[in-house]
Amino acid sequence: MTVYLQVLLLIIAANGSPILGRLLMKERWSTPLDGGATFPDGRPVLGKSKTFRGVAFSLVGTILAADVVGMPWAIGLIVGGLAMAGDCLSSFIKRRLGYDSGAMALGLDQILESLLPLLGVWGPLSLSAMGIMATVGVFMMLELIFSPILYKFRIRKHPY
């Protein structure tokens, strides 16, 4: 298995684990990361869909996935943490642009949550710039293909 496939699988785990957490935990630990606070523009800082449960499930899920794909747990932790940081950053930007929580912003939703983890492991895994760009592109394509399917089966809340 190539290192890019391994990291791609970790990024998928990082972004899928919060969904699994919501399905398993229902409303437990569903407190928003921003505590419902608003930014000076009057909009939520992140929105209600960014929860402590999601971050916890992402970190644990990505650490476990790292073991499955043959990567050190620390790489899983880095990927999970930076995927969540990218997801939160994209949510912050989307709120400033007036997007509702859960609304899709093509590219913004996929790029930050895949690019930041790849940049975080660039050095330790000796990744190339071309490999990183290709992996971001593949992640974006996979998310756009599989999200409507997951929505149809009520696994995702939104069809993108």
Buried (B, 14 or more C-beta within 10 A) or exposed (E): EEBBEBBBBBBBBBBBBBBBBBEEBEEEBBEBBBEEEEEEEEBBBBBBBBBBBBBBBBBBBBBBBBEEBEBEEEBBBBBBBBBBBBBBBBBBEBBEEEBEBBBBBEEBBBBBBBBBBBEBBBEEBEBEEEBBEEBBEBBBEBBBEBBEEBBEEEBBEBEB
